[in-house]
Amino acid sequence: LIKEKNMKNLILLLAMASLPAFASVSGHLGYTSDYMYRGVSQSQGANAFQGSVAIESNGFALELWASEVDFGTDTSLEYDFIGSYTFQATNKVHMSVGVIQYNYDKDIDDIEEWFVSAGNTLGTVKYFADIDNSETDLVQVFLNVPFIKVVDVKFEHGMFDKENDYTMLHVSKEFEKFNVGVLIGEEAKDGQFSDSASFWVQYKI
C-alpha cells in the first residue's frame, strides 16, 4: 500500500503535470551562508544549497522548494510542496490562500500548514496554521521601506504567541538573472552580527 504521505506527494505532482501548457514555469538555484527560517537557523549556522521550481497559471501556483538542513541528526534535506491561489481583492490589495507540506529525508514527520495573506505596496500580513498543532500557529508581518531606492529593504516580524516572537531585516538587490541579499536577526544589535546574519545569492532559471 502507498503510504498516506507518498499519496499526498503524488497528488501534488499530478496536479503540477495537469496544469495547462501555457502555464509559466520559473525556478532558482541558490546558496545561503545560513538557512534561517522564522528566526531560527535550520542549518546550525552552516551554509546550505537551495533550489525551487514553480508552475503558475491564472493565479494558481504549485511549487517544489528544497534546501540542505542540519539539525544535528541524520536529516540532511528538506523539500516542501506549496500550492496557492493569488488574486486581487481590491485595486490596492492582493490576497493569497494555500497549503504547505514540509518534508524531510529522515527522522522528521511531514508538517502541513494552510495559510492566508493580504498585502499592498506597504507590506504584507500572513497567517499560518499548523493542521495538526495549533500551538505553532504563526502571524507574520512584512513592512516595506519604499523610500530606499538602491536596494529592497523590508522588516519581518513573526508572532507565535505573546512570549514567542522574532524580528528580522531583509536587504536585497535584484539583477537580470541574480538576486543577492542579507537576512539579519535581531541578535545582531547585541554584537552578534556574524551569528545573526545570513548572506545569500540566487540564480533564476
C-alpha positions in Angstrom: 0.0 0.0 0.0 1.1 3.5 -0.7 1.7 5.5 2.5 -0.5 8.5 3.1 2.4 10.9 2.8 3.5 9.5 -0.5 0.0 9.7 -1.8 -0.2 13.4 -1.0 3.1 14.0 -2.8 1.8 12.0 -5.8 -1.4 14.1 -5.9 0.6 17.3 -5.9 2.9 16.1 -8.7 -0.1 15.0 -10.8 -1.7 18.4 -10.2 1.5 20.1 -11.4 1.6 18.0 -14.5 -2.1 18.7 -15.3 -1.7 22.5 -15.5 -2.3 23.9 -18.9 0.6 24.1 -21.4 0.6 27.9 -21.3 1.3 28.0 -17.6 4.5 29.9 -16.8 7.4 28.0 -15.3 10.1 29.6 -13.0 12.7 28.5 -10.5 16.0 29.2 -8.9 19.2 27.7 -7.7 20.7 29.3 -4.6 23.3 29.4 -1.8 22.9 30.8 1.7 25.6 31.1 4.4 23.0 30.1 7.0 19.5 28.8 6.2 17.4 30.9 8.6 13.6 30.4 8.8 11.2 32.2 11.1 14.1 33.5 13.2 15.8 30.1 13.7 18.8 28.6 11.8 17.8 25.4 10.1 21.5 24.5 9.4 23.2 25.2 12.7 24.9 28.3 11.3 26.3 26.4 8.3 25.9 27.1 4.6 23.1 25.4 2.5 22.4 25.0 -1.2 18.7 25.5 -2.2 16.5 25.4 -5.2 12.9 25.6 -6.4 10.7 25.1 -9.4 7.2 26.6 -9.7 4.3 26.4 -12.2 1.8 29.2 -12.3 -1.4 29.8 -14.3 -4.2 32.3 -13.7 -3.3 32.9 -10.1 -2.9 29.2 -9.3 0.6 28.1 -8.4 2.4 24.8 -7.5 6.0 24.9 -6.2 8.6 22.4 -5.1 11.2 24.0 -2.9 14.3 22.2 -1.4 17.2 23.0 0.9 20.0 21.3 2.8 19.4 21.3 6.5 21.3 20.3 9.7 19.5 19.7 13.0 22.3 17.6 14.5 20.6 14.4 13.4 20.6 12.2 10.2 18.2 14.6 8.5 20.0 16.5 5.7 17.3 17.5 3.2 14.1 19.5 3.4 11.7 19.5 0.4 8.4 21.4 0.5 5.3 21.3 -1.7 3.4 24.5 -1.9 0.0 25.1 -3.5 -1.5 28.6 -3.6 -4.0 30.8 -5.3 -3.4 34.6 -5.5 -6.0 37.2 -6.5 -6.6 40.9 -6.5 -9.1 41.6 -3.7 -9.3 45.3 -4.4 -7.4 47.7 -6.6 -4.7 48.0 -4.0 -4.9 44.8 -2.0 -3.8 41.3 -3.2 -4.6 38.1 -1.3 -3.3 34.6 -1.3 -4.5 31.3 0.2 -2.8 28.0 0.1 -1.2 25.0 1.8 2.4 24.0 2.5 3.7 20.5 3.2 7.2 20.4 4.8 9.0 17.1 4.2 12.4 15.7 5.3 14.5 12.8 4.1 14.9 11.2 7.6 13.7 11.3 11.2 11.2 14.1 11.0 7.5 13.5 10.1 6.0 15.8 7.5 4.3 19.0 8.6 1.3 20.6 6.9 0.1 24.2 7.2 -2.6 26.2 5.5 -2.1 30.0 5.1 -3.8 33.2 4.1 -2.1 36.5 3.3 -3.1 40.1 2.3 -0.8 42.8 1.1 -0.2 46.0 -0.8 2.8 48.2 -1.7 3.4 49.0 2.0 3.7 45.4 3.2 2.0 42.0 3.8 0.3 40.2 6.7 0.3 36.4 6.7 -1.3 33.8 9.0 -0.1 30.2 9.1 -2.0 27.4 10.8 -0.4 24.0 11.5 -3.1 21.4 10.6 -2.1 19.1 13.5 -0.8 21.5 16.1 -2.5 24.9 16.7 0.2 25.8 19.3 2.6 26.6 16.4 0.3 28.9 14.5 2.1 32.0 13.3 1.3 35.6 12.3 3.9 37.3 10.1 4.1 41.0 9.3 6.3 42.3 6.5 6.8 46.1 6.2 8.5 47.5 3.1 10.8 50.5 3.2 9.9 52.1 -0.2 11.9 55.4 0.2 15.2 53.4 -0.1 15.7 53.0 -3.8 19.2 51.5 -4.1 18.2 48.2 -2.5 15.0 46.5 -1.4 14.5 46.7 2.4 11.8 45.1 4.5 11.2 44.2 8.1 9.8 40.8 9.1 8.1 40.3 12.5 6.7 36.9 13.5 4.5 36.1 16.5 3.8 32.5 17.6 2.3 33.9 20.9 2.7 36.8 23.2 6.0 35.4 24.6 7.5 33.9 21.5 8.3 36.2 18.6 11.2 37.3 16.4 12.2 40.2 14.1 14.4 40.1 11.0 15.7 42.6 8.5 15.8 41.7 4.8 18.1 43.7 2.4 18.3 42.5 -1.2 19.1 43.6 -4.8 17.8 42.1 -7.9 19.7 41.9 -11.2 18.7 40.4 -14.5 19.4 36.8 -13.5 20.6 37.1 -10.0 19.2 38.1 -6.6 21.6 38.8 -3.7 20.9 39.8 -0.2 21.4 39.5 3.5 19.0 38.5 6.3 19.8 39.9 9.7 18.3 38.7 13.0 17.5 40.9 16.0 20.5 39.5 18.0 22.8 41.5 15.7 22.1 44.6 17.7 23.7 42.8 20.7 27.1 42.5 19.0 26.4 39.1 17.5 26.2 40.1 13.8 28.2 37.2 12.4 26.0 34.7 14.2 22.8 36.6 13.3 23.3 37.4 9.6 22.8 35.2 6.6 24.1 36.2 3.1 22.5 34.6 0.1 22.6 34.5 -3.7 20.0 33.1 -6.1 20.3 32.4 -9.8 16.9 32.5 -11.7 16.3 29.7 -14.1 
